[in-house]
Amino acid sequence: MDLFLKLLAAAALTLMLFYLWPAFKRWQEHGPKAESGDWQAVLLPLAAVVGLVVVLVLMVR
C-alpha cells in the first residue's frame, strides 16, 4: 500500500509539472527582468535572517 501511494504521488507531481510548464515558460518570457539594484535589495533581508539565526543559536548554547 505504501509503494502504491508513493507511485501515485510521483505520478501526480509529474502531471502537475506538465500542466504548469506553459505557464512557467510564459512567466520566463514576459516576467520582470533583473536590474542592477536587485541584489542589494535581497542582501539586507537575507543578512538579517542569517544574523537572527546566529543569535538564536548562540542563545541556545
C-alpha positions as CSV (number, residue, x, y, z in Angstrom):
1,M,0.0,0.0,0.0
2,D,2.8,2.4,0.8
3,L,4.5,1.8,-2.5
4,F,1.2,2.4,-4.3
5,L,0.8,5.8,-2.6
6,K,4.4,6.8,-3.4
7,L,3.8,5.9,-7.1
8,L,0.5,7.8,-7.1
9,A,2.2,10.9,-5.6
10,A,5.0,10.7,-8.1
11,A,2.6,10.5,-11.0
12,A,0.6,13.4,-9.6
13,L,3.7,15.6,-9.3
14,T,4.8,14.6,-12.9
15,L,1.4,15.5,-14.3
16,M,1.5,18.8,-12.4
17,L,4.8,19.6,-13.9
18,F,3.4,19.0,-17.4
19,Y,0.3,21.1,-16.6
20,L,2.3,24.1,-15.3
21,W,5.1,24.1,-17.9
22,P,3.3,26.5,-20.3
23,A,2.7,29.0,-17.5
24,F,6.4,28.7,-16.4
25,K,7.5,29.4,-20.0
26,R,5.2,32.5,-20.2
27,W,6.5,33.8,-16.9
28,Q,10.1,33.4,-18.0
29,E,9.5,35.3,-21.3
30,H,7.2,38.1,-20.0
31,G,8.2,38.4,-16.4
32,P,10.2,41.3,-14.9
33,K,13.8,41.5,-15.8
34,A,16.5,41.8,-13.1
35,E,18.0,45.3,-12.6
36,S,21.3,46.5,-11.2
37,G,20.0,47.2,-7.6
38,D,18.0,44.0,-7.2
39,W,20.8,42.0,-5.4
40,Q,21.3,44.8,-2.9
41,A,17.6,44.7,-2.1
42,V,17.9,41.0,-1.4
43,L,21.1,41.1,0.7
44,L,19.8,43.2,3.5
45,P,16.9,40.9,4.5
46,L,19.0,37.8,3.9
47,A,21.7,39.1,6.2
48,A,19.1,40.0,8.8
49,V,17.7,36.4,8.7
50,V,21.3,34.9,8.9
51,G,22.0,37.2,11.8
52,L,18.9,36.2,13.6
53,V,19.7,32.5,13.2
54,V,23.2,33.1,14.5
55,V,21.8,35.0,17.6
56,L,19.3,32.2,18.3
57,V,22.0,29.5,18.0
58,L,24.3,31.4,20.4
59,M,21.4,31.8,22.9
60,V,20.8,28.1,22.9
61,R,24.4,27.3,23.6
